[in-house]
């Protein structure tokens, strides 16, 4: 996808220069085969931050509000986005994602669905775990830290600030338990705990004064 590669190149330059982007653990991403990447969702920059973790192209599940948007829609569709409903109960979107996974592609998911208002991961539904159980693809948790302070929901333009991204070890899902809701929720909770632990550590290192100032808009 030419548009995807062009956007990736431009954002790579911007994020590394303007926000001193550091990505740790990128070697943990498999170089081939189906893969599902899951990250916390705190910033308008998140999709590109996840894309920069992998040399392979990532197809993101995108809510239909954005997919059909007059301004953003053409870009999202041109970059290979997959439309889904916000509650995840979208049979056509899931079938499309499974089809790409069977072709050995990479799917990107923000399990929270919407941008976080607090900067911390919230409880989520087990859609990503279900997709992994149906496809056999590993789940790779990714923590994005700092982007919430740089470009959060409602912010017109990005602020100055450093961004750190951590790729965690993959999680394998038992394909024989795709109908076990309790198991899928357990996998989801484990996934989000790995992501959230690093976010909370980042907040503690940042310090309460700086965090409060950013959250209050000062």
C-alpha angles and dihedrals in degrees: 000000000000095000091052093051092046093051091045092053094047095046091046091059093044097047096044094048103035099034103025090236116204122187118196126191098019089141088069091072112096113244093221143014131055115320138177117205119197125189140170113262116224107128146041086241096061100099093054092044090056091045091056091058092068133050087209122081114262122214110207127210104235129188114249092243089069096033091057095038112127094227104032098028098079091049093047093047092045090052092054101259120172116220119229136161118257094248091053093237094126114126095187093051092048091048090051092050091048090050091055091046090053087055089057097254132144122252122198120207134180099203093198090063096207132052113274117248094202101040091241125104115260131207113289141191119255097250095124092048090050091051089050092049091050094047105030090232118145119247116231116196117212126192119209112197127183098017091099089063093043103047115359129168112296095018112130098207134010120268125220114270145117123268126206125190125193125195112207128205115281123264119219119213125210105245090201092066100055090124094048104101095185091053093048091049090050090053090048092050090049090049094051092044090059090050096043097047092064092044092053090048090053091052092051091050091047094057133236097262095057092043093050092048093053095044091051092049097244 
